[in-house]
Amino acid sequence: MKMKLSIIMPVYNEEKTFSEIYHKVRDVKLNGIEKEIIIIDDCSTDSSWDIIEKIKDKNLVKIKHKKNIGKGGAIKTGLNCITGDYMIIQDGDLEYNPEEYNKLLKQIKNYDVVYGSRFLGEIKGFKIPLHYIGNKILSLATTVIYGKKITDMETCYKLIKSDIIKNIKINSDRFDFEPEITAKLLKNKYKIKEIPISYNCRSFKDGKKITWKDGIKALYILIKYRFTD
């Protein structure tokens, strides 16, 4: 029986980049592994949904939120639809390269979870220095709080076995999804393997949405789930 990868794509106001990244995801070859793509438009106010609606693909699920919830909320909607053996998140911009799915998939047979670490790979430019520093601090905090070295807690590329992610209750609706899922994976002693990936950071002008306030909340979430469920 063929293995299947479920790719969840949360989208919010990505009209400039979505078509290109979607085609990259659609066209990437996974060495015999099937793909299903689940797109969740989080009530975009630009033409993102118009672009999504026009896509014809039998392996595609398209969902539109009636109100904006946040990235975590969109991911949770997508998790209710996955049928694959593994799950990964793909943002609707061009910061991450889908060609690197295969690097993660090669490792998943020996681990429960595989993270694509930007800090172990090639960073083409953290155009916002505060984001670079903030990501480093949050990854260090994760290492200290949970006693497991993590170089890139905030990475989008988290390849997780579906039976694991389906059994973890996610409460976060916004960018705090990343620290919550990492905290719960580590707390439940799942084996996380990190491998190098490339990263092409965009600026706020280009559509970057996460801010320093999200960093503060991420630290709070890491501490919170160390002591609660």
Helices and strands as residue ranges (DSSP letters): E 4-11, H 18-27, E 34-41, H 48-53, E 60-64, H 71-79, E 86-89, G 98-100, H 101-105, E 113-117, H 129-146, E 158-161, H 162-165, H 177-187, E 192-196, H 212-227
